[in-house]
């Protein structure tokens, strides 16, 4: 994970929310952010990821609910 993404998670207090997501979602978010060519697009995608983690019930713009154990 790039340091600037990790820093953003910590600054937003969303590190645990990120770790609670399934591995495929964590990988999808990171690869989606890193595939962007422009820095502005990377920042926009990072902010979307943070907003979705904060909401807790959204993944890549779609409704999502974690499985209950």
N, CA, C and O atoms as CSV, one atom per row, in Angstrom:
chain,resi,resn,atom,element,x,y,z
A,1,UNK,N,N,0.843,-1.171,0.000
A,1,UNK,CA,C,0.000,0.000,0.000
A,1,UNK,C,C,0.891,1.238,0.000
A,1,UNK,O,O,1.807,1.346,0.815
A,2,UNK,N,N,0.625,2.161,-0.905
A,2,UNK,CA,C,1.414,3.392,-0.908
A,2,UNK,C,C,1.259,4.129,0.418
A,2,UNK,O,O,0.190,4.112,1.028
A,3,UNK,N,N,2.323,4.769,0.850
A,3,UNK,CA,C,2.319,5.488,2.110
A,3,UNK,C,C,1.256,6.563,2.183
A,3,UNK,O,O,0.653,6.764,3.238
A,4,UNK,N,N,1.015,7.256,1.088
A,4,UNK,CA,C,0.031,8.337,1.095
A,4,UNK,C,C,-1.389,7.801,1.274
A,4,UNK,O,O,-2.247,8.505,1.807
A,5,UNK,N,N,-1.651,6.566,0.838
A,5,UNK,CA,C,-2.963,5.951,1.064
A,5,UNK,C,C,-3.079,5.549,2.532
A,5,UNK,O,O,-4.097,5.802,3.177
A,6,UNK,N,N,-2.032,4.925,3.046
A,6,UNK,CA,C,-2.005,4.532,4.451
A,6,UNK,C,C,-2.173,5.755,5.357
A,6,UNK,O,O,-2.930,5.715,6.327
A,7,UNK,N,N,-1.471,6.828,5.038
A,7,UNK,CA,C,-1.577,8.064,5.813
A,7,UNK,C,C,-3.009,8.605,5.788
A,7,UNK,O,O,-3.516,9.061,6.813
A,8,UNK,N,N,-3.654,8.555,4.637
A,8,UNK,CA,C,-5.024,9.052,4.513
A,8,UNK,C,C,-5.983,8.218,5.362
A,8,UNK,O,O,-6.896,8.758,5.986
A,9,UNK,N,N,-5.772,6.897,5.384
A,9,UNK,CA,C,-6.612,6.037,6.213
A,9,UNK,C,C,-6.448,6.369,7.695
A,9,UNK,O,O,-7.426,6.458,8.438
A,10,UNK,N,N,-5.207,6.549,8.106
A,10,UNK,CA,C,-4.934,6.883,9.510
A,10,UNK,C,C,-5.520,8.251,9.845
A,10,UNK,O,O,-6.187,8.403,10.868
A,11,UNK,N,N,-5.277,9.245,8.996
A,11,UNK,CA,C,-5.767,10.604,9.249
A,11,UNK,C,C,-7.292,10.639,9.355
A,11,UNK,O,O,-7.848,11.409,10.138
A,12,UNK,N,N,-7.964,9.799,8.561
A,12,UNK,CA,C,-9.427,9.768,8.573
A,12,UNK,C,C,-9.974,8.846,9.666
A,12,UNK,O,O,-11.183,8.793,9.890
A,13,UNK,N,N,-9.081,8.120,10.345
A,13,UNK,CA,C,-9.523,7.189,11.381
A,13,UNK,C,C,-10.244,5.984,10.810
A,13,UNK,O,O,-11.124,5.418,11.459
A,14,UNK,N,N,-9.871,5.583,9.585
A,14,UNK,CA,C,-10.567,4.499,8.896
A,14,UNK,C,C,-9.700,3.260,8.667
A,14,UNK,O,O,-10.054,2.385,7.877
A,15,UNK,N,N,-8.574,3.192,9.355
A,15,UNK,CA,C,-7.697,2.029,9.182
A,15,UNK,C,C,-8.384,0.730,9.514
A,15,UNK,O,O,-8.242,-0.245,8.776
A,16,UNK,N,N,-9.132,0.688,10.615
A,16,UNK,CA,C,-9.819,-0.550,10.999
A,16,UNK,C,C,-10.936,-0.876,10.027
A,16,UNK,O,O,-11.148,-2.044,9.700
A,17,UNK,N,N,-11.657,0.137,9.559
A,17,UNK,CA,C,-12.724,-0.092,8.576
A,17,UNK,C,C,-12.139,-0.719,7.309
A,17,UNK,O,O,-12.759,-1.591,6.702
A,18,UNK,N,N,-10.956,-0.277,6.916
A,18,UNK,CA,C,-10.284,-0.839,5.747
A,18,UNK,C,C,-9.899,-2.296,6.025
A,18,UNK,O,O,-10.148,-3.173,5.198
A,19,UNK,N,N,-9.298,-2.551,7.179
A,19,UNK,CA,C,-8.871,-3.915,7.516
A,19,UNK,C,C,-10.044,-4.870,7.669
A,19,UNK,O,O,-9.897,-6.075,7.465
A,20,UNK,N,N,-11.197,-4.342,8.024
A,20,UNK,CA,C,-12.390,-5.181,8.187
A,20,UNK,C,C,-13.001,-5.611,6.863
A,20,UNK,O,O,-13.801,-6.545,6.819
A,21,UNK,N,N,-12.631,-4.941,5.796
A,21,UNK,CA,C,-13.157,-5.320,4.484
A,21,UNK,C,C,-12.498,-6.616,4.016
A,21,UNK,O,O,-11.367,-6.914,4.400
A,22,UNK,N,N,-13.207,-7.390,3.184
A,22,UNK,CA,C,-12.611,-8.626,2.658
A,22,UNK,C,C,-11.361,-8.308,1.823
A,22,UNK,O,O,-11.248,-7.220,1.258
A,23,UNK,N,N,-10.432,-9.260,1.752
A,23,UNK,CA,C,-9.199,-9.015,0.990
A,23,UNK,C,C,-9.441,-8.578,-0.457
A,23,UNK,O,O,-8.718,-7.723,-0.968
A,24,UNK,N,N,-10.443,-9.149,-1.119
A,24,UNK,CA,C,-10.673,-8.764,-2.515
A,24,UNK,C,C,-11.035,-7.286,-2.618
A,24,UNK,O,O,-10.647,-6.628,-3.583
A,25,UNK,N,N,-11.768,-6.752,-1.645
A,25,UNK,CA,C,-12.128,-5.337,-1.694
A,25,UNK,C,C,-10.916,-4.462,-1.434
A,25,UNK,O,O,-10.733,-3.443,-2.099
A,26,UNK,N,N,-10.089,-4.845,-0.478
A,26,UNK,CA,C,-8.880,-4.062,-0.203
A,26,UNK,C,C,-7.994,-4.033,-1.446
A,26,UNK,O,O,-7.462,-2.983,-1.804
A,27,UNK,N,N,-7.836,-5.170,-2.099
A,27,UNK,CA,C,-7.026,-5.229,-3.322
A,27,UNK,C,C,-7.646,-4.414,-4.443
A,27,UNK,O,O,-6.946,-3.702,-5.162
A,28,UNK,N,N,-8.957,-4.518,-4.592
A,28,UNK,CA,C,-9.647,-3.761,-5.645
A,28,UNK,C,C,-9.453,-2.259,-5.448
A,28,UNK,O,O,-9.131,-1.542,-6.396
A,29,UNK,N,N,-9.647,-1.792,-4.233
A,29,UNK,CA,C,-9.481,-0.364,-3.976
A,29,UNK,C,C,-8.069,0.103,-4.331
A,29,UNK,O,O,-7.901,1.099,-5.034
A,30,UNK,N,N,-7.062,-0.613,-3.847
A,30,UNK,CA,C,-5.682,-0.180,-4.098
A,30,UNK,C,C,-5.328,-0.215,-5.575
A,30,UNK,O,O,-4.708,0.719,-6.084
A,31,UNK,N,N,-5.713,-1.280,-6.269
A,31,UNK,CA,C,-5.364,-1.357,-7.693
A,31,UNK,C,C,-6.138,-0.310,-8.491
A,31,UNK,O,O,-5.603,0.250,-9.448
A,32,UNK,N,N,-7.380,-0.037,-8.117
A,32,UNK,CA,C,-8.190,0.974,-8.800
A,32,UNK,C,C,-7.569,2.358,-8.626
A,32,UNK,O,O,-7.483,3.128,-9.582
A,33,UNK,N,N,-7.143,2.667,-7.419
A,33,UNK,CA,C,-6.507,3.967,-7.166
A,33,UNK,C,C,-5.196,4.066,-7.938
A,33,UNK,O,O,-4.930,5.088,-8.571
A,34,UNK,N,N,-4.381,3.028,-7.894
A,34,UNK,CA,C,-3.058,3.069,-8.524
A,34,UNK,C,C,-3.092,3.005,-10.047
A,34,UNK,O,O,-2.121,3.396,-10.695
A,35,UNK,N,N,-4.187,2.522,-10.633
A,35,UNK,CA,C,-4.291,2.481,-12.097
A,35,UNK,C,C,-4.514,3.861,-12.695
A,35,UNK,O,O,-4.282,4.067,-13.886
A,36,UNK,N,N,-4.955,4.790,-11.892
A,36,UNK,CA,C,-5.193,6.150,-12.399
A,36,UNK,C,C,-3.864,6.761,-12.843
A,36,UNK,O,O,-2.839,6.577,-12.186
A,37,UNK,N,N,-3.886,7.470,-13.936
A,37,UNK,CA,C,-2.682,8.085,-14.476
A,37,UNK,C,C,-2.440,9.448,-13.833
A,37,UNK,O,O,-1.321,9.767,-13.432
A,38,UNK,N,N,-3.478,10.229,-13.744
A,38,UNK,CA,C,-3.351,11.586,-13.204
A,38,UNK,C,C,-3.462,11.587,-11.682
A,38,UNK,O,O,-4.253,10.838,-11.109
A,39,UNK,N,N,-2.675,12.421,-11.044
A,39,UNK,CA,C,-2.724,12.545,-9.584
A,39,UNK,C,C,-4.102,12.984,-9.104
A,39,UNK,O,O,-4.575,12.532,-8.062
A,40,UNK,N,N,-4.739,13.858,-9.859
A,40,UNK,CA,C,-6.067,14.324,-9.471
A,40,UNK,C,C,-7.062,13.166,-9.436
A,40,UNK,O,O,-7.922,13.106,-8.557
A,41,UNK,N,N,-6.942,12.258,-10.383
A,41,UNK,CA,C,-7.825,11.097,-10.417
A,41,UNK,C,C,-7.525,10.165,-9.250
A,41,UNK,O,O,-8.444,9.609,-8.648
A,42,UNK,N,N,-6.255,9.991,-8.929
A,42,UNK,CA,C,-5.895,9.169,-7.769
A,42,UNK,C,C,-6.492,9.748,-6.497
A,42,UNK,O,O,-7.028,9.006,-5.674
A,43,UNK,N,N,-6.406,11.055,-6.325
A,43,UNK,CA,C,-6.975,11.697,-5.135
A,43,UNK,C,C,-8.491,11.532,-5.092
A,43,UNK,O,O,-9.064,11.263,-4.037
A,44,UNK,N,N,-9.132,11.695,-6.241
A,44,UNK,CA,C,-10.589,11.541,-6.314
A,44,UNK,C,C,-10.988,10.121,-5.913
A,44,UNK,O,O,-11.937,9.935,-5.151
A,45,UNK,N,N,-10.277,9.134,-6.416
A,45,UNK,CA,C,-10.585,7.742,-6.083
A,45,UNK,C,C,-10.300,7.446,-4.613
A,45,UNK,O,O,-11.045,6.710,-3.967
A,46,UNK,N,N,-9.230,8.016,-4.092
A,46,UNK,CA,C,-8.920,7.842,-2.675
A,46,UNK,C,C,-10.057,8.408,-1.827
A,46,UNK,O,O,-10.491,7.769,-0.869
A,47,UNK,N,N,-10.535,9.584,-2.167
A,47,UNK,CA,C,-11.624,10.197,-1.404
A,47,UNK,C,C,-12.900,9.365,-1.505
A,47,UNK,O,O,-13.659,9.278,-0.540
A,48,UNK,N,N,-13.139,8.759,-2.655
A,48,UNK,CA,C,-14.307,7.889,-2.794
A,48,UNK,C,C,-14.156,6.681,-1.883
A,48,UNK,O,O,-15.107,6.306,-1.196
A,49,UNK,N,N,-12.974,6.063,-1.865
A,49,UNK,CA,C,-12.747,4.915,-0.998
A,49,UNK,C,C,-12.979,5.302,0.466
A,49,UNK,O,O,-13.642,4.570,1.200
A,50,UNK,N,N,-12.443,6.436,0.888
A,50,UNK,CA,C,-12.605,6.874,2.271
A,50,UNK,C,C,-14.073,7.104,2.604
A,50,UNK,O,O,-14.529,6.721,3.681
A,51,UNK,N,N,-14.807,7.716,1.705
A,51,UNK,CA,C,-16.236,7.963,1.939
A,51,UNK,C,C,-17.005,6.653,2.043
A,51,UNK,O,O,-17.909,6.521,2.868
A,52,UNK,N,N,-16.645,5.689,1.209
A,52,UNK,CA,C,-17.329,4.396,1.251
A,52,UNK,C,C,-16.993,3.636,2.527
A,52,UNK,O,O,-17.860,2.987,3.112
A,53,UNK,N,N,-15.747,3.715,2.956
A,53,UNK,CA,C,-15.376,3.066,4.209
A,53,UNK,C,C,-16.102,3.716,5.384
A,53,UNK,O,O,-16.545,3.030,6.305
A,54,UNK,N,N,-16.218,5.028,5.346
A,54,UNK,CA,C,-16.908,5.730,6.417
A,54,UNK,C,C,-18.389,5.352,6.446
A,54,UNK,O,O,-18.957,5.142,7.517
A,55,UNK,N,N,-19.002,5.267,5.288
A,55,UNK,CA,C,-20.414,4.898,5.211
A,55,UNK,C,C,-20.614,3.464,5.690
A,55,UNK,O,O,-21.593,3.161,6.373
A,56,UNK,N,N,-19.687,2.588,5.331
A,56,UNK,CA,C,-19.729,1.207,5.787
A,56,UNK,C,C,-20.588,0.265,4.984
A,56,UNK,O,O,-20.454,-0.951,5.121
A,57,UNK,N,N,-21.467,0.785,4.151
A,57,UNK,CA,C,-22.369,-0.096,3.411
A,57,UNK,C,C,-22.306,0.134,1.901
A,57,UNK,O,O,-23.258,-0.137,1.169
A,58,UNK,N,N,-21.150,0.644,1.460
A,58,UNK,CA,C,-20.954,0.916,0.034
A,58,UNK,C,C,-19.602,0.348,-0.377
A,58,UNK,O,O,-18.623,0.442,0.363
A,59,UNK,N,N,-19.565,-0.243,-1.571
A,59,UNK,CA,C,-18.318,-0.751,-2.136
A,59,UNK,C,C,-18.326,-0.458,-3.628
A,59,UNK,O,O,-19.177,-0.957,-4.365
A,60,UNK,N,N,-17.379,0.349,-4.063
A,60,UNK,CA,C,-17.219,0.720,-5.472
A,60,UNK,C,C,-18.530,1.274,-6.053
A,60,UNK,O,O,-18.936,0.937,-7.165
A,61,UNK,N,N,-19.166,2.130,-5.260
A,61,UNK,CA,C,-20.364,2.808,-5.717
A,61,UNK,C,C,-21.646,2.005,-5.625
A,61,UNK,O,O,-22.698,2.469,-6.064
A,62,UNK,N,N,-21.577,0.807,-5.061
A,62,UNK,CA,C,-22.760,-0.044,-4.955
A,62,UNK,C,C,-23.016,-0.402,-3.502
A,62,UNK,O,O,-22.111,-0.409,-2.668
A,63,UNK,N,N,-24.267,-0.695,-3.231
A,63,UNK,CA,C,-24.641,-1.116,-1.889
A,63,UNK,C,C,-23.924,-2.424,-1.539
A,63,UNK,O,O,-23.811,-3.329,-2.366
A,64,UNK,N,N,-23.453,-2.498,-0.318
A,64,UNK,CA,C,-22.724,-3.692,0.153
A,64,UNK,C,C,-22.993,-3.870,1.640
A,64,UNK,O,O,-23.034,-2.901,2.397
A,65,UNK,N,N,-23.173,-5.107,2.041
A,65,UNK,CA,C,-23.365,-5.413,3.460
A,65,UNK,C,C,-22.418,-6.530,3.854
A,65,UNK,O,O,-22.373,-7.577,3.209
A,66,UNK,N,N,-21.657,-6.300,4.924
A,66,UNK,CA,C,-20.731,-7.349,5.368
A,66,UNK,C,C,-21.492,-8.575,5.852
A,66,UNK,O,O,-22.605,-8.480,6.369
A,67,UNK,N,N,-20.866,-9.714,5.670
A,67,UNK,CA,C,-21.464,-10.946,6.181
A,67,UNK,C,C,-21.356,-10.962,7.687
A,67,UNK,O,O,-20.350,-10.550,8.264
A,68,UNK,N,N,-22.383,-11.432,8.294
A,68,UNK,CA,C,-22.381,-11.552,9.757
A,68,UNK,C,C,-21.872,-12.941,10.129
A,68,UNK,O,O,-22.259,-13.932,9.510
A,69,UNK,N,N,-21.022,-13.015,11.122
A,69,UNK,CA,C,-20.501,-14.318,11.550
A,69,UNK,C,C,-21.404,-14.924,12.593
A,69,UNK,O,O,-21.135,-16.022,13.079
